[in-house]
């Protein structure tokens, strides 16, 4: 498929609140302004999500203002001992009062509540993530500080319209940031070293339809000593202008067409812990995926529902760069997920 690349800075939305130029960019050229959104504050969704991981463990931090509710989440996953825990305190009707930044490259995030605090700050040369939460797991707290550096020059930036008027999704995924620091949980300290630990930022702003299902996969690390990663996904919005599928190699983006998540079934149901495969219609992305752990969560409040399966595991296969070079990986840590939301 022919994909439209956005190459100049301009307002993200037109006067009607629709995406002015659908497509993808390598930097955050479109300018998001909350004041330009033509939807009630209760329907605007804004979030910053960081995932920091290596082959031993992973940390996920979320700060979200979804209009009708705020969500602050801390997740920790221990791959060696096969356990994970998540706590996600919620607040009612923040309606933009959390003042999440209108750009991923500037502005800080600071939230706190009963027994916890989370902050994302820009510092010289990178970003600093700090958090603490009491009574997190086994009656014990979790806390930590992570510094992210080596942000690549290019990332995948998506301007995706929905078919419904004034509905849109503006998203940036920054892969392959190096991570260093430590997390203390269940009385144990887990270290993250920039030599083998990487982070991805999922920065999202938009107005979504009530019921959506999406698929997302991501991995960051090194291939042959060079920073390498990928972002794959689909399932929401009108992606006729561009997909979010991309490979990152040595700081540069290599654009992919459409990628399919082939999740096996057992007795008619999706079997998330059986081996998956991934294929692309341009024959540039071909991966096997061996699951290690399913970070699943189900919330059903009738009008509001969320069923999430974020499956961590190991990718083995190949990806082809724009110049035709084939990058082969084996046992490369990452995740793939399927999420259904009524929100």
Secondary structure, 3 states (H helix, E strand, C coil): CCCCECCCCEECECCCCCECCCEEECCCCEECCHHHCCCCHHHEEEEEEEEEECCCEEEEEEEEECCCEEEEEEEEEECCCCEEEEEEEEEECCCCCCCCCCCCCCCCEEEEECCEEEEEEEECCEEEEEEEEEEEECCEEEEEEEEEECCCCCCEEEEEECCCCCCEEEEEEEEEEEEEEEEEECCEEEEECCCCCEEEEEEEEEECCCEEEEEEEEEEEEECCEEEEEEEEECCCECCCCCCCEEEECCEEEECCCEEEECCEECCEECCCCCEEEEECCCCEEEEEEEEEEEEEEEECCCCEEEEEEEEEEEEEEEECCCCCEEEEEEEEEEEEEEEEEC
